[in-house]
Amino acid sequence: MSPPTPTVFVVDDDVSVRESLELLIQSAGWRPETFASARDFLSQPPTLLPSCLVLDVSLPGLNGLELQKRIAVERTHIPIIFITGYGDVPTSVQAMKAGAVEFLTKPFSPDVLLAAIGNALERSRAALGHGAEMLALHECYATLTPREREVMAGVVSGMLNKQVAGKLGISEITVKAHRGQVMRKMKANSLAELVRIAARLHPTPGQPA
């Protein structure tokens, strides 16, 4: 089964820009979807497929930077490429600091935009893959009993079975049994792998999942 065709969203209030970008995106083998405003874009239900957004900074109503803030919360797998007819340094700096892939001033080279779109779609695929992995880990963790979670916490912190048993007030044999269940349910083949899984599920402050 072939992978789904990535979608490139375009939000620009200039119909001629939307039409030219639609043709350019189609020629590259991607699926374009164009919108005249940020509100129109947000009215479409999100899909969990590789995608990116080519976004004009200056828009009626909700502007590009405001839409970027919404997407950062609601649709984190959609990277943004900003386009503008009058680029200024403070705006571009703000956009890039907030995670934009590129900030292009019109007129720009089609090749430059296509390269930026290709980069953005790779980021989208990576974000979706990471999201799917984290969902699977949380689903596995949800199958653990409260006691198994306590045993897992002790084991990944470096405690020996007998230390975990003493802390929880249960026998060492019981700890071993729970530990085996934890390894099976979390699909961990080694203690080192279980420690890595625990770090992803419960990252320390400032550490990415």
Backbone as a ProteinNet text record, in pm:
[ID]
protein_1_A
[PRIMARY]
MSPPTPTVFVVDDDVSVRESLELLIQSAGWRPETFASARDFLSQPPTLLPSCLVLDVSLPGLNGLELQKRIAVERTHIPIIFITGYGDVPTSVQAMKAGAVEFLTKPFSPDVLLAAIGNALERSRAALGHGAEMLALHECYATLTPREREVMAGVVSGMLNKQVAGKLGISEITVKAHRGQVMRKMKANSLAELVRIAARLHPTPGQPA
[TERTIARY]
84.3	0	88	68.1	153.1	117.7	218.3	190.7	101.6	24.6	-63.5	15.6	-41.2	23.8	22.7	138.5	141.8	57	0.8	-81.7	-5.8	-9.5	49.7	-64.9	-88.6	-192	-134	-214.9	-174.7	-281.2	-238	-331.3	-278	-349.2	-309.9	-436.3	-454.6	-576.7	-571.7	-456.8	-441.5	-472.5	-582.2	-624.5	-520.3	-448.7	-347.7	-232.6	-195.9	-90.1	-137.4	-260.4	-313.6	-314.2	-356.1	-365.3	-227	-130	4.8	71.7	52.5	112.2	44.3	-84.8	-155.8	-96.6	-69.9	-10.6	131.1	208.6	346.8	349.7	264	259.1	215.3	116.1	71.2	182.4	259.7	367.5	476	486.2	586.6	534	407	350.5	282.7	262.2	193.3	48.4	-32.5	-173.7	-195.3	-230.5	-252.4	-395.1	-407.3	-537.8	-521.7	-600.1	-581.8	-697.6	-663.5	-761.6	-732.7	-838.6	-822.9	-799.4	-825.1	-807.3	-769.7	-718.2	-682.6	-806.8	-918.6	-1043.1	-1088.9	-1076.9	-1115.3	-1030.6	-901	-811.5	-849.8	-873.9	-905.9	-1041.1	-1127.2	-1259	-1252.4	-1138.2	-1121.5	-1074	-1135.4	-1090.7	-947.3	-864.9	-725.4	-716	-615.5	-588.7	-446.2	-425.8	-292.9	-217	-188.3	-111.3	2.3	111.4	221.2	169.2	198.3	148.5	231.3	217.6	280.7	192.9	227.2	145.5	232	194.9	255.9	164	213.5	127.3	172.3	78.5	106.5	103.9	194.9	200.5	80.3	51	-55	-185.3	-280.1	-409.3	-521.4	-638.2	-752.2	-797.4	-837.5	-880.8	-760.5	-756.3	-645.8	-523.1	-413.5	-296.5	-209.6	-103	-20.3	45.7	99	166.8	68.4	-53.9	-156.2	-198.7	-209.3	-242.1	-130.5	-5.7	108.4	95.4	51.1	34.7	-73	-181.2	-288.4	-239.7	-165.5	-117.4	-18.1	62.5	161.2	95	-32.2	-106.1	-195.2	-264.1	-369.4	-324.4	-223.7	-182.8	-30.4	30.3	175.6	253.9	188.2	259.5	263.5	214.9	212.3	316	435.4	534.9	488.2	540.7	495.5	609.7	577.9	666.4	595.8	653.3	591.9	632.1	535.1	564.1	506	572.3	524.9	569	490.5	525.6	613.9	627.1	709.1	775.5	876.5	942.8	1016.4	996.1	1075.6	1143.4	1257.7	1341	1271.7	1209.3	1145.9	1039.3	958.6	854.3	915.2	1018.3	1080.7	1148.2	1210.9	1275.1	1169.9	1058.2	950.4	896.8	877.8	824.7	921.1	1050.4	1149.6	1168.3	1164.7	1177	1060.8	944.1	825.9	821	927	937.2	912.3	899.7	877.9	996.9	968.6	1074.3	1150.7	1076.7	1138.3	1053.9	1117.9	1048.3	1091.6	1002.6	1037	965.9	1039.4	983.1	949.2	825.4	783.4	855.8	894.2	884	999.3	970.9	1075.4	1086.5	1199.8	1222.7	1135.8	1069.3	990.9	1074.5	1199.7	1286.3	1313.2	1328.7	1352.3	1230.3	1111.2	988.8	971.6	996.4	979.8	1077.3	1199.1	1296.5	1248.9	1193.6	1142	1024	936.6	822.4	870.6	969.4	1023.7	1079.2	1150.9	1205.8	1093.8	990.4	878.6	803.7	784.9	713.1	791.8	924.6	1006.3	988.8	983.4	959.6	822.3	724	588.6	585.8	651.6	657.6	723.2	831.9	901.5	812.7	739.9	651.7	539.4	482.5	375.1	426.8	548.3	606.9	633.3	685.1	710.8	580.5	478.2	348.3	289.6	303.3	251.1	326.5	458.2	539.2	498.7	481.3	444.5	305.8	213.6	79.1	85.9	168.4	182.8	242.5	342.2	403.1	302.2	224	123.3	15.6	-18.5	-118.3	-64.5	63.3	125.3	127.6	167.3	177.9	41.3	-63.5	-199.2	-243.6	-178.3	-215.5	-152.8	-56.8	8.2	-85.4	-80.2	-154.2	-80.1	-145.7	-76	50	43.8	161.1	272.2	236.7	338.3	405.3	330.7	390.5	488.1	453.7	544.6	672.9	659.4	777.4	862.1	796.6	869.4	946.6	884.6	950.8	1075	1063.3	1177.8	1289.7	1253.2	1353.9	1429.8	1356.7	1424.9	1506.2	1478.9	1559.4	1690.8	1708.7	1833.5	1828.6	1709.9	1697.8	1702	1760.6	1759.6	1622.2	1594.4	1464.1	1434.8	1536.9	1513.2	1490	1551.4	1528.6	1386.1	1340.5	1202.8	1105.2	1137.1	1050.9	1041.2	1155.8	1156	1078	1091.9	1022.1	870.9	828.4	685	621.5	704.4	651.9	596	662.7	621	743.8	723.9	837	916.5	1040.3	1126	1071.9	1013.8	954.6	840.1	760.3	649.2	701.8	809	870.3	916.3	980.1	1026.8	910.4	799.4	681.5	626	615.4	566.9	663.6	793.1	893	880.9	856.1	837	715.9	608.4	487.8	513.2	587.8	620.9	699.4	800.2	882.9	798.3	705.8	621.6	524.6	456.1	355.5	417.4	536.4	602.1	684.8	687.1	760.4	909.1	964.5	1106.4	1185.9	1293.7	1375.7	1490	1511.6	1620.8	1588.1	1661.7	1643.3	1679.6	1784.9	1827	1715.3	1647.6	1538	1421.8	1395	1287.5	1319.4	1444.6	1486.8	1464.7	1498.6	1477.6	1329	1246.8	1102	1049	1093.5	1048.6	1088.7	1207.7	1254.9	1170	1122	1036	896.3	848.4	714.6	712.1	820.1	826.9	955.9	969.7	1094.3	1116.5	1242.3	1275.2	1253.4	1229.6	1206.6	1318	1278.6	1375.5	1425.5	1387.3	1432.2	1320.6	1350.7	1246	1202	1077.9	1025.8	1080.2
-119.3	0	124.6	213.5	331.6	433.2	507.7	608.4	718.7	785	892.3	1010.3	1077.8	1195.9	1309.4	1367.7	1479.1	1596.7	1668.2	1784.6	1912.7	2006	2137.8	2239	2292.9	2394.3	2531.2	2612.9	2749.4	2844.2	2940.7	3043.8	3179	3240.3	3370.9	3438.3	3566.8	3634.8	3682.6	3663	3700.9	3579	3586	3470.6	3431.7	3528.1	3495	3417.2	3451.3	3377.3	3235.2	3220.9	3087.8	2999.6	3056.8	2977.9	2936.7	3027.8	2994.3	2891.5	2905.5	2807.7	2671.7	2672.3	2545.4	2467.4	2535.5	2470.2	2421.5	2504.8	2468.5	2344	2340.6	2228	2100.2	2112.4	1996.2	1942.1	2031.7	1989.8	1911.2	1934.3	1863.2	1729.9	1700	1571.7	1572.6	1691.4	1702.2	1747.3	1737.3	1775.5	1912.8	2013.9	2147.2	2164.7	2241.8	2287.8	2434.7	2520	2663.8	2727.6	2833.9	2906	3055.2	3135.4	3280.4	3345.5	3272.5	3330.3	3223	3268.8	3176	3106	3178.9	3120.2	3006.2	3025	2919	2793.7	2815.5	2701.3	2628.7	2703.4	2642.9	2573	2608.9	2545.9	2403.4	2368.3	2232.6	2140.4	2022.5	1930.1	1883.8	1875.9	1832.8	1686.1	1654.1	1515.2	1480.4	1357.6	1314.3	1251.8	1336.1	1295.7	1395.4	1353.7	1447.8	1572.2	1689.1	1812.4	1930.6	2042.7	2167	2282.2	2401.5	2518.6	2630.8	2677.2	2796.6	2912.1	3003	3100.1	3243.9	3326.7	3469.6	3534	3626.2	3693.2	3784.7	3865.1	3965.1	3908.7	3884.9	3828.4	3907.3	3912.8	3978	3896.5	3966.8	3896	3841.1	3709.9	3642.9	3644.7	3709.7	3716.6	3591.4	3588.1	3468.7	3430.6	3529.6	3500.8	3449.6	3502.6	3455.6	3313.1	3283.6	3146.6	3050.8	3095.5	3012.8	2970.1	3062.3	3029.7	2923	2932.4	2833.1	2695.7	2693.2	2566.1	2500.1	2581.6	2527.8	2449.4	2476.5	2408.2	2298.4	2328.2	2240	2142.3	2180.8	2096.8	2095.1	2036.3	2045	1975.4	1889.3	1816.2	1891.8	2018.3	2097	2209.4	2190	2297.4	2411.9	2530.9	2650	2714.3	2751.3	2832.3	2965.9	3073.2	3205.1	3268.2	3335.8	3416.2	3555.5	3657.4	3793.6	3885.1	3988.9	4085.8	4196.4	4206.1	4314.5	4262.2	4180.3	4120	4222.1	4214.5	4298.1	4206.1	4248.6	4162.9	4120.2	4211.7	4168.2	4059.3	4074.2	3974.5	3840.1	3840.6	3714.4	3647.7	3727.3	3671.7	3607.9	3677.8	3624.5	3493.5	3489.5	3368.7	3251.4	3276.5	3169	3120	3211.6	3171	3081.9	3104.8	3025.5	2895.4	2867.7	2736.5	2729.7	2843.3	2840.4	2776	2704.3	2638.6	2740	2835.7	2933.6	3060.7	3172.3	3300.4	3361.5	3358.5	3400.5	3530.7	3620.7	3747.1	3737.3	3774.9	3773.2	3884.2	3860.9	3733.2	3640.6	3511.8	3416.2	3312.1	3243.8	3141.2	3019	2964	2842.2	2728.4	2718.7	2611.9	2627.6	2751.7	2776.9	2735	2768.3	2729.8	2578.6	2513.5	2368	2298.1	2349.8	2291.7	2308.3	2425.1	2449.5	2357.1	2337.9	2247.4	2105.2	2060.3	1925.2	1906.5	2006.9	2004.5	1999.9	2081.8	2088.2	1955.1	1891.3	1763.6	1653.5	1659.3	1562.8	1583.7	1709	1738.7	1685.9	1702.6	1656.7	1505.6	1433.2	1286.9	1245.1	1313.3	1281.3	1308	1420.1	1454.1	1352.9	1310.8	1212.1	1077.7	1040.1	914	915.7	1028	1042.3	1036.7	1102.7	1101.9	962.5	884.5	747.9	660.4	679.6	602.6	634.5	762.8	801.7	750.9	751.9	699.8	551.7	476.7	332.5	307.8	387.8	371.4	400.2	506.5	540.3	433.2	374.1	267.2	145.2	113.7	2.5	33.1	154.7	192.6	187.4	217.2	215.3	74.9	-28.1	-166.3	-213.2	-137.9	-177	-153.9	-244.1	-223.5	-120.1	-61.3	34.3	-25.2	-152.3	-216.4	-233.2	-271.6	-286.8	-153.5	-46.2	86.2	121.2	84.5	108.6	28.3	-97.3	-181.5	-124.2	-83	-25	98.6	185.3	307.6	274.1	173.1	134	74.9	-12.1	-80.7	18.4	109.9	202.3	307.3	324.7	418.5	355.5	225	157.1	70.3	54.4	-28.1	-176.8	-256.9	-401.9	-454.9	-579	-638.3	-637.3	-671.6	-679.2	-540.7	-437.7	-301.6	-256.2	-292.1	-260.4	-331.9	-459	-537.8	-473	-429.1	-364.1	-234.4	-158	-29.3	-47.8	-150.2	-170.7	-264.6	-329.2	-420.4	-549.4	-598.5	-725.1	-813.6	-939.2	-1032.5	-1007.6	-1052.2	-1037.3	-1119.9	-1235.4	-1319.5	-1245.3	-1175.5	-1097.8	-985.2	-921.7	-816	-872.2	-989.1	-1051.7	-1080.3	-1126.4	-1156.8	-1028.6	-923.4	-795.5	-739.9	-755.4	-704.6	-774.8	-904.5	-979.9	-931.2	-902	-850.3	-712.3	-631.4	-498.2	-508.2	-593.8	-609.6	-655.6	-747.5	-801.1	-694.6	-628.2	-530.1	-408.1	-368.2	-251.5	-288.8	-418.7	-467.5	-430.5	-443	-412.1	-541.6	-549.1	-670	-669	-554.7	-544.7	-433.3	-433.4	-327.4	-192.1	-188.5	-62.7	-5.5	-94.1	-49	3	-64.5	-19.5	118.6	141.5	272.6	380.7	349.5	447.4	476.5	371.9	390.2	479.9	453.1	533.1	679.6	703	840.5	913.1	839.6	901.9	929	839	857.1	967.9	978.2	1077.3	1156.2	1240	1315.1	1414.4	1436.3	1538.7	1675.4	1780.1	1913.9	1957.7	2006	2050.3	1942	1817.8	1705.3	1666.5	1653.4	1616.7	1472.8	1443.5	1307.2	1217.5
0	0	0	-99.3	-110.9	-2.6	44	148.4	94	182.3	136.1	80.8	-17.2	-74.6	27	56.2	151.5	104	200.6	169.6	203.1	110	133.7	138.9	258.4	275.6	239.9	175.4	142	196.5	278.3	327.9	282.7	188.5	133.9	81.1	111	67.6	-77.1	-143.6	-284.6	-371.3	-448	-526.9	-630.9	-689.2	-790.2	-727.6	-604.2	-533.9	-504.9	-458	-428.3	-552.6	-664.8	-788.2	-839.2	-833.9	-883	-792.6	-661.6	-570.2	-583.3	-608.9	-628.3	-744.7	-856.1	-973.4	-943.5	-872.6	-839.8	-750.3	-650.4	-555.7	-626.8	-715.1	-791.4	-880.2	-940.4	-1030.8	-957.1	-825.1	-744.3	-692.3	-719.4	-677.8	-542.7	-484.9	-356.6	-379.1	-276.5	-288.4	-224.8	-305.5	-248.8	-196.9	-88.5	-40.2	-6	-70.1	-54.1	22.5	97.1	179	171.5	177	168.1	303.3	412.1	545.6	646.7	759.5	867.6	921.2	929.6	980	890.7	758.4	665.7	689	709.5	733.4	862	968.9	1097.8	1097	1003.5	997.1	943.6	881.4	829.7	942	955.8	1060.8	1035.3	1139.8	1121	1081.6	1002.9	964.1	1003.6	1048.1	1090.5	973.6	875.5	757.9	738	671.5	646.6	574.7	629.1	570.4	619.3	550.8	594.5	549.4	593.4	564.9	508.2	388.5	330.3	367	448.7	516.1	493.8	446.6	432.3	571.4	595	725.5	744.8	640.5	651	596.7	686.7	648.5	714.7	652.6	717.1	838.3	942.9	1063.9	1138.8	1154.9	1223.6	1133.5	1176.3	1088.4	1100.2	1017.6	1010.5	1141	1212.8	1339.1	1444.1	1442.3	1536.1	1503.1	1372.7	1332.2	1372.6	1361.5	1402.2	1547.9	1633.7	1775.4	1795.2	1717.8	1727.9	1683	1573.5	1519	1614.1	1682.5	1777.3	1890	1915.1	2020.7	1964.9	1854.5	1805.3	1696.4	1617.3	1503.5	1494.3	1593.1	1609.7	1499	1420.3	1315.5	1182.9	1182.1	1057.7	1064.9	1007	1003.6	912.6	936.9	864.7	785.6	661.9	578.5	558.2	607.4	592.1	459.1	397.1	278.8	304.2	252	274.9	162	138.2	34.8	86.2	217.3	275.7	402.9	384.4	498.9	583.5	714.7	805	905.9	953	1036.8	1166.1	1242.5	1367.8	1347	1240.6	1214.7	1179.7	1094.5	1055.8	1174.6	1260.4	1380.6	1471.4	1489.9	1574.2	1518.1	1386	1322.2	1335.8	1312.8	1319.6	1462.6	1559.4	1699.6	1741.4	1680	1712.7	1634.7	1555.5	1492.7	1344.3	1275.7	1131.5	1060.6	952.8	875.7	791.7	734.7	644.7	643.3	606.1	595.2	462.3	362.7	227.2	191.7	126.7	81.6	-67.1	-102.2	-242.5	-319.7	-446.2	-517.2	-477.7	-465.2	-429.9	-540.5	-543.4	-644.1	-615.7	-716.8	-696	-637.1	-680.9	-630.2	-480.8	-437.1	-294.6	-213	-262.7	-191.6	-190.4	-303.6	-310	-215.4	-205.8	-112.8	31.2	62.3	198	228.3	129.4	148.4	173	95.2	114.8	254.7	304.4	440.3	543.8	521.4	616.2	621.1	507.5	505.2	576.4	567.4	641.6	792.2	833.5	975.9	1019.4	930.4	962.3	979.4	889.7	901.4	1033.1	1068.6	1193.8	1314.4	1312	1424.1	1438.5	1326.1	1329.9	1380.6	1335.8	1381.9	1531.1	1581	1724.7	1802.7	1750.7	1818.1	1828	1719.4	1719.6	1819.3	1826.7	1922.4	2066	2095.4	2231.7	2268.4	2173.4	2199.1	2233.3	2158.3	2183.9	2322.8	2361.4	2493.5	2604.3	2588.8	2690.6	2698.8	2585.1	2586.2	2661	2640.6	2714.3	2864.3	2897.9	3039.6	3107.6	3032.7	3088.5	3127.6	3071.1	3104.4	3235.6	3290.4	3415.5	3533.9	3629.2	3753.4	3838.8	3938.7	4026.7	4089.6	4129.9	4189.7	4087.2	3965.5	3860.7	3829.7	3837.1	3814.8	3926.9	4049.1	4162	4145.3	4103.4	4081.4	3967.9	3860.5	3747.6	3791	3869.6	3916	3998.2	4083.7	4164.8	4082	3989.7	3906.2	3818.5	3751.5	3660.1	3734.8	3865.4	3944	3989.8	3961	3994.1	4117.7	4177.2	4297.2	4262.5	4351.4	4337.7	4375.7	4332.2	4362.3	4512.3	4593.3	4737.3	4797.3	4735.6	4782.4	4748.7	4630.3	4590.7	4683.5	4713.1	4801.6	4939.5	4992.3	5123.3	5123.6	5017.1	5009.4	5000.1	4925.7	4903.6	5005	5086.6	5187.2	5128.9	5022.6	4960.7	4947.6	4908.9	4899.8	4771.6	4773.1	4655.6	4538.9	4569.7	4464.2	4394.8	4474.5	4417.8	4330.2	4373.7	4292.5	4158.2	4161	4036.5	3943.3	3999.6	3917.9	3854.1	3935.7	3881.9	3776.9	3804	3709.9	3574.9	3578.2	3454.2	3376.7	3450	3385.8	3325	3396.6	3346.4	3215.8	3212.9	3093.7	2975.2	3003	2895	2843.9	2935.2	2894.6	2826.4	2870.7	2811.2	2688.3	2655.3	2537.3	2544.3	2662.9	2685.2	2690.4	2613.2	2608.3	2708.3	2772.2	2869.2	2968.2	3079.1	3177.7	3118.3	3038.2	2976.2	2888.5	2816	2729.6	2814.4	2927.3	3015.7	3073.3	3105.9	3157.9	3052.1	2926.2	2817.7	2798.9	2807.7	2793.9	2904.9	3028	3142	3125.9	3071.3	3051	2947.6	2847.4	2745.8	2800.9	2885.4	2943.3	3048.3	3121.8	3230.2	3219	3113.7	3097.4	3209.9	3241.4	3340.7	3279.6	3360.8	3305.5	3210.7	3094.3	2996.6	2904.1	2930.6	2848.1	2751.6	2620.9	2526.2	2545.8	2514.3	2527.3	2418.8
[MASK]
+++++++++++++++++++++++++++++++++++++++++++++++++++++++++++++++++++++++++++++++++++++++++++++++++++++++++++++++++++++++++++++++++++++++++++++++++++++++++++++++++++++++++++++++++++++++++++++++++++++++++++++++++

